[in-house]
Amino acid sequence: MAIVIKPNLKMLPYVILAIIIAFIIFDSGAEKENISQEIIIETKEIPESYEANIDTKEIHLVKSGENLSIIFEKYKVPLNSTYQIFRKDNKGQIKNIQPGDRLEFTWAQKTLKEIKIIKDASTTFLINFLPDEVEIKKIKKNSEKIISFKSGVIDSSFYLTGLKENIPESVIMDLAYIFGWDIDFVFDIREGDRFLLLYETPFIDGVAIENGSILYAEFYNQGEKYTAVRYKGKNKQWDYFNENGNSLEKAFLRAPLNFAYVSSHFNPNRRHPILNKIRAHNGVDYAAKRGTPIRATGEGVIKSIGWKSGYGRTIVIKHGGEITTLYAHMETYNTSLARGSQVIQGQTIGYVGDSGLATAPHLHYEFEVGKNRTDPLKVSLPSAAPLEDRFIEDFKKMTSNYIDLSKELLSKDPNESIFK
């Protein structure tokens, strides 16, 4: 006889809740079971012979004021090993460490195995500790030189245009310096001026180790074309010449500052801003930030250095050919200079300020031939000696190669149409 149980509707919610709780408990248990199956713990003892083969390394970056003896003592280099290293270092290349040099000490357990002294990306000294002696090796890496091509059209600033074209800042400054004997980059630059250049950069392991060096450049300023070609000139040093082999170097730089702006031009009948009366302004004023370095425009001897009435702190340099240059309103002088000091072209002689009768920081610059004051922006500057005749043929061939390469790369450059 079958028994039929009629479901009680009042009990139904409790039945359903009991089923859900049972399901949750079962699922949680299954999850824990699975997790416990995936965790495997195993320990293994490492043999002492294996530990003996593990090298450890300590790294030290040289700081200012440190010497090798102190560093070796800090890293517990045996004293007899230190003596051997110093004895073998006849030329002092290892002992002459500089801030930023990197030392790497490698140990096999408690025994010093080797020391690396990394001077730069291309030069490393390796010191090996052998059973009976110390061995020193100099490791030199060769660089790979990569040639880059860049061009630009100036819209407001030469410097900003160079940065916009992804030209390294050092190369921008070098370009201004090379053409700086003919072009005043403070005053002569115009919108629409353009330039192109080839420069090479040495790389080691994909990293640039030096700033790029300009091989060839063209600069178009106010319709005039200027060319620069790098070639070994006097004393086998790199110099720059135009396409005919004439030196770009002049006896004087065109401007005593880089990348400032001219606030007051040569004007013999100009009204003085402080005295408010007509007073000859026999020079040119370059407005610049306080502390901007001032460079000697030519080689010479300090004729006077000190306070000069309305000029404030002033330096006067005597050059050859009855030429003198004057630099006024300085903040400070180069402390190594005094009356009678020799200076070379481009040397920093002081810093921009507003001493004397000046309304704001600027440099007042004068160029005098004999007793005649001339406009520094327009005076004709004598050139250095041209390339020797025996080098002209090789120079012309090199120049032709640079021109051909520039034309080829310019044909793929976005600025190509502007140079046609």
Steps between C-alpha positions, in 0.01 A plus 500: 500500500652826387526791738453841350643795687337826423744792502440760761524841332603662828813279515604561138718813568694316771561206269637727225727686749636170629585389143685829427703476825592140424615601149719784637663272758570236236646756251723658767635164600572408141689829447712441810568149381615628160724767653662254735579275204678785312735604785821299488768570756848363440822587676846411384832558666757680279841332515790708629688433174221678312509802730874531441436564130270797559664839436387811685551855377525835676479829309649836600454834320791734568407821683688828514797488738538120498821318406570139409677413828195600707261313269716183503513513880122537518447187287773307687740457209807321645782744570760301305266496198462879524880538499528278191234701314667833576844364400372383162309824438808684367304766309253565781201417280335288769584719799371809317133436571240769440153564648254283310746216431344159577678224693369143500641254758433130426541244779497120498381439856757696705770512234536808280487384139519820291448876502367698205569873485267645236626845397245560224304310237814424299768442767508236777789370711468134605701386803519120537625342823704190412653261757842665495451840338265775389428542127381832356338533155375809321184429300418748226172485309486644150219739419269497200451843340151575374443788255177698540340754267282788617348810345293789630320820404502776761163651591590690817814363667794303361541318831133401527495393134795272566326340797179458298700309237637270775856628466704444821555821694879463481483478120278811483756694704789367288324610182457851639865507604629380160306765309534749785801670336277613211149504648389668820243246623368761739429770244534372139252209503179552300177306456539272199874444548576130454776250561600138444777295654669162525641397837646177635451353847711216650301214658604204715246227575227722358579792732645835383831556680571853373314796355458501124766672287396702194651374172331732253248783524327762288338812646287742298481838676319795342554352154871430555627140498771395747670159488706317761711186441691324777863422415826455690681831482789640699651273767281217363200640686149505355430839343220629278539643150268621225469305174809679360725405791494841669487486879173599665698604805548872541722695735180605682164344576208700368326510842616465863184313606299203377123511448407827669340792316615848409311765697700804389702542180801710412375860499733800551204732572290287732314640805634338816218315689620614847661840435216593258728695270667443164812296559710306250437126517817364343422132500222248520298373796410134533216441744536168682423333831714596796798265521513416127867422412682772301770378262805683365439552129870478418841403634678771695620643832288655778576873479276595793256329736294684760237768556474755218255778594165454321621176341513330841710187516694502173771306319703643210705258287791609278528299179744515210472767230407786737167333575340512846168358619302615804249302710293701751224477768627161620365326809833332579833424333674171435698488827810358327547818293699812586664788315755347258330157483503324162157397366404284206208532263178367654635498859251602770617831647197594710125486545211724396371748760370857537788680678552870428236704316281212380123450518508118473749215464683525166845508344632817338762407236733733307745432216767767447766521226767752598301792638198432280198326651325278244168316491578146626213363293637630170879512538691284251690227684833354376506128420742229612736330251338285227560128453846415366519426126621142556168415670266666250449200269407267787284774655307556175435126466371477857282808453350353180413177686328696778302706247385187313394330825315814614310522171404134520370532857333835432297336221329292772462792743172691559686831447630405155282744306624800703861439394424493126 
